[in-house]
Amino acid sequence: MSNTYSCKDCQQVFERVKQQEKTIAQLVEIIGALNGRITDVNQRQMKLERVLVPEQLPRTATSTFS
C-alpha cells in the first residue's frame, strides 16, 4: 500500500489512522496482561478459600429415639 497522497488532508487522515492502529494494539496488549493477572488472582483466591473455608460436610440427622 502506498502512503503518498495527492492532498494534505488525506496524508493527515492516513497518519491519524496509523496512530490509532498503534494505540489499539497497545490497548489489546494491556487488556491481555490484565486478564492474565485477574485470572491468576482469581485462582489464588479460590485456593485460599478452600484452605480457610473448607467445605462443610452435610449433617446427617441422628435420631435421639431408641
Secondary structure, DSSP 8 states (H G I E B T S, - for coil): -----SSHHHHHHHHHHHHHHHHHHHHHHHHHHHHHHHHHHHHHHHHHHHHHS-------------
